[in-house]
Amino acid sequence: MTHVLVLNGPNLGRLGVREPEVYGSASLPDLVAAAQGWGTELGLDVDVRQTDDESEIVGWLHEAVDTRSHVVINPAAFTHYSYALRDAAAQVGTAGLLLVEVHLSNPAAREAFRQHSVVGPVATGTVAGFGFRSYRYALAAIADALAEGHQA
């Protein structure tokens, strides 16, 4: 079974509490359960993680390369300024793996500082604005690419 790391950056551990009008009322454990369920439906082994620590998420991206795991990533605030994260994410694509950037909200419809992603240009693709379904669509994109013959 194909392994996919679903990585979540800062403040996503506060889902359900932090700005529910923007991010919804479901919690991180709800997201973990949903993503694992979608993964099972799609024939993917999904491992969902969250951290507020930039170095930890960079390490997880290195792990993805080393273990040949595809990645769904919500870099959260790191999206806009973390060149360390961008460089680690670029290694995923360079290794021939898929990396899909996701966002619960639509950054293009929010404050100006949220509209620029340093991760997007090195991602295979980006899904944004669909709440938790953004993760579902990202996992489906990976499963579809693999079914179409993408070689990792």
N, C-alpha and C positions, 0 to 999 in steps of 0.2 A: 504494500500500500504506500502511496506517495505521501511523504511527510511535508507538512506546511506549518511554519511558525507564524502565529498571529501575534504581532508585537504591538504593544500599546504604550505610549509615552506619558508624560507628566499630566497629572490631575485626572486621568481616566479611571483611576481607582475610586474617584469620587462620583462616578456616574450614579444618577438617581438622586443625588444631593446637590451637586453643583449645577446651577442654572438649568433646571429641568425644562424651562421654556425653550431653551436652545438645544440641549442634549437629551431630553426625554427623562422619563421617570424610572426607567429600568436601570438596574445596578450592573456592576462589573460581573458578579456571579451569573446574572441573567445573560449577559453577553457571552460568557464562557460556555454556558449550556447551549445557547443558540448556535454559536459557531461550531461547537463540537458536533451538534446534531446535523447541521448543514454539511459539515465535512463527511460524516458517516453516509449521508444521502448521496454525496458526490464521489464516494470512494476515496476520500482523503483522510489521512491521520492528522488531526489538527491539535496543535499544542498552543494554547492561549496564555500569554504572559503580559504583565504590566509592570512598569517601573517609573519612578520619578527621577531616576539616575541616568544621566546621559551616557556615562561610561558603561553601564550595564547593558543598555540597548545596543550600543556599538559592539560590545562583546557578543551579544546574541546574533547580530548580523554576521560577525566573523564565524560563529558556530554554524550558521546556516550554510555558509560557503563550505566549511569543513565537513559537514554532514550531508551535503547535497540536498538541502531542504529549500523549498520555495518559500516565499515570504509574502504575507499581507501585513502592512504596517500602517498604523495610525501614529505618526510622529508627534501629534499634538503640537504644543508650543515649539518643539524642536524643528518643526516643519519650516519655520521662517528664518532660522538663523544658524542652525547647527551644521557647520561644514564638516565636522567630524562624523556626524551621522550620515551626511550626504556622501562622503568618501567611502564609508563602510557600506552603504547601500549600493554604491556604484560597483563594488566588488561582487555583489550578488549577481548583477546582470553580466558582468565580465566573465563570471564563472558559468554562464549559460543558464542560469536559474531565473525564474520569474519573480518579480517583485511588484506588487500592486499596492500603491498608496491609497489609503482610505481616510475619509473624514465623515463624521456623523452629520455635521452641518455643511453648508456650501460656503467655503471660504471666499469665493468670488462675490458673494452677496453680503459679506460682513465688513468689518472695519478694514481700512486700507492696509494696515500692517499684516493682516491675516491673508491677504490676497496673493502673496508671493511665497512660493515653495522652492526651497533649495533641493528638495528630494524629488519632486516631480520630474525634472529633466533626466534623471537617471533611473526612473521607474519604468517598468513595462507599460503601465497605465495607471490611471487614477479614477477612483469612484468616490463621489462626494455628494452629500445632501440628502441621503436617503435613510438617515438614522442607522439603526442596527442593520437594516437591509443592505447598507453599503458593504458590510462584511460578507453578506451572503452573495452579493453580485461579484465581489472580488474573488471569493472561493470558486464560484461558478466559472469565472473567466480563466482561472488556473486550470480547473478540470477540463474546460473546453479546449484550451491550448494544448494540454497533454493529449487529449483525445484526437486532436488534429495532427499529432506527431511531433510536438515540441520535444526536443531531446534535452535532458538536463545533464 
